[in-house]
């Protein structure tokens, strides 16, 4: 056994270094996976907020449009009454 260790010590050290590198790589992959999941959740929240904001903006635009329509109709009636006179 001692002969094997003394004969192949360089390869054993390289193998141990490779195993350590793989373990570190696995840790980085786990961290990156967590970060990706966090970013996906944030994106979903942002999309929901944007959708809500867009809906509110569209509602305000619709209200303004209806208000303008009422004003224009009032103007049309005034113009018609002026034409009749």
N, C-alpha and C positions, 0 to 999 in steps of 0.2 A: 504494500500500500504506500509506504514511504517512497518507494522508487517511482511509483506512478505520479505522486505529487511533485517530487523533484524533477521528474522528466517532463511533465505536462503543466507546470505551474503557470506558464505564460497563457496557455489556453484556458486554464481554470479562472485566472484573473480576468481574462477577456470575457469569458462566459458570465462571471459574476457581474462585471460591469454592464454587460448587455441586459442582464436580468434587472439590475437597478434602473437602467435607462428605460426599459419597458414599463416598470412600475411607475416611474415618474411620468412617462407618456400617458399611461392610463389615468393618472391623477389629473393631468391637464385636459384630457378628453372629458372627464367627468365635470370639471369646472366649466369647460366650454359648453357642454350640454346644458348645464344649469343656466348659464348666461343666455343661451339661445332660447330656452323656455321662458326666462324672465322677459326677454325682448319680445317674444311672441305674445305674452300676456299684455305687455305694455302697448303693443301695436293694436291688439284687440280692443283695449280700453280707449285708445286714441280714436279708433274707427267708430266706436260707439258714441264717443263725445262729438266727433265730427258729424255723424249722422243726426244726432240730436240737435246740434247747432244748425245744421242745414235745414232741418225740419222747422225749427223756430224762425229762421230767416225766411223760408218760403211762406210761412204763415203770416209774418209781418208784411211781406210783399203782397200777398193776397189781400190782406186788410187794406193796404194802401191802394191797391188796384180798385177794390170795391168803393173805397172812399172817393177816388178820382172819378169813377163811373157815376157816382151820385152827383158829384159836382158838375160833371159834364152834362148830365141829364137836366140838372137845374138850369145850366146855361142854355141848353137847347130849348127848354120851355120858355125862358126869357126872350130868346131870339125869336121864337115863334110868335110870342105875344107882341113883340115889337113889330113884326112883319104884318100882323093883323091890323095894327093900329094905323 
